Amino acid sequence: MLSPNYPRLLSDVRTRVFLGDSREAIRDFHLKKGTAPEDIDSAIAEALRERRTYLRHEGIWDLFFGFACAVGFLTVAWLWRAQEGAHAFQFGAKVAALILIAQVAFPIGFLFFLGRGLLRLFRNGRERRSAADAG
């Protein structure tokens, strides 16, 4: 039977789990406050499930952004190739500079988002201090 203070306990445990506190530190803190051990264990398990779900969701979005960068790179590369040849587009100097910058930025974005997304999906939050950090 869960205590009437379980929603408050769950909120605190969820915050501590997302900030990267260890299970033992969370458990010890709440045991000192007099909370039932089964309530603490239940709240920690639920918070860890939520964290894994959050990281999986963020990992999928990272993969989406990585593939969007790949599509952007292919589009920019096609534009660059289209300006060379018989039926060439004529770009101004500023547009050509932006295309060149995009040809560098999109592959970097692709590698960054692909790597971060795969790490979030396959590590599932292990070896990370916080679920809220960028990498």
N, C-alpha and C positions, 0 to 999 in steps of 0.2 A: 504494500500500500504506500503510495507516494504521499509525502507530507504536503500540507497546504502551502508551504513556502517553496514548493518545487519549481514553479515558474521563475521566481527570483533566483533560485539556485542555478537553474538552467541558463538563465541570461548571463550570470556571472561566469559560469563554467565555459559557456560558448565564447565569451569575450576573451577569457584567458587562453583557451585552446587556439583561437584565431591569432592571438598575439604570440603564440609559441611557447607558453609555459609548459613545463613537463607535467605528466599525469600525477607523479608523486607529489609535486609541489602543490598542485590544485587539491589533491586529496588531503594532504596534511593540513592545508589552510582551512578547509571546510570541516575536517574532523576536530580541529581546535575550537571551531565555532559551535560544535555540538550537533552537527548534521549527521543523520543516519548514513552509515557506509553504503548501504544499497542504493540510497538516493544519489549519492555522489557518483557511484559507479555507473548508474543508469544515465545520469546527466553527462558524464564524460563520454560514454559510448555514443550517446546521441549527438553530442557536439563534434566528435571525431567523424561521425558519418556525414554530418552537415559540411564539415571542412573538406572531406574527400569529394563530396558532390560539388561544392563550390570550385575546387581546383580542377575537377574534370570539366566543368562548364567553362571555366576560363581557358583551359587548354584547348578545347574545341574552338573557341573564339580566336585564340592565337593562331591555330592552324588555318582558320578561315582568312584571317588577315594576311598570313604568310602567302597563301595561294592567291589572294587579291594582289599582293605585291608582284607575284610571278606573272599574273595576267597583265598588270601595269607595265612590267618590264617588256613583255612580248609586244605590247601595243606600241611602246616607245621605240623599241628596236625596229618594228615595222615602219613607223613614221620616219625614222632615221634612214632606213634603206629606201623608202619611197622618195626621198629627195635626191637620190642618185639614180640616174637612168634617163631614158628618153622622155617619159611623161612625169617628170619630177615635180614635186611640190616645191615651191620656193618659200623658205622660212626666213624671217628676219633674224638678225644676230641675237636678239634677246630670246626668241623662241628656240633657236638652235642651242643656246646656252642652257636653257631650261631642260631641253631634251637630253643634253649631255649629263646634266646634274641628275636627272631622273634615271639615266642608265646606270649611274653609280648607286643612287639611293634605293631603288627598288630591289636590287639583289641583296643589299645589306639588310633591308627590311625583311625580305623573304627568309634569309638565314636566321635572323634574330627571332622572328615570330615562329618559324618552324621549330627551331631549337627549343625555345621556351615552351611552346605548346606540347612538344613531345615529352619534355621533362615533366611538365605538369601532369600529363596523362599517365606516364609510366612510373614516375616516382611516387605519385599520389600523396605528395606533401612530406614525404620522409626527407630527412637531412635539410630541412628548411626551418629557419627560426620563426618565420611568420607567414601566414597565408596572405597577408596584405602587401608583402614586399614585391618589388617589380620583377625579380628574376628568380 
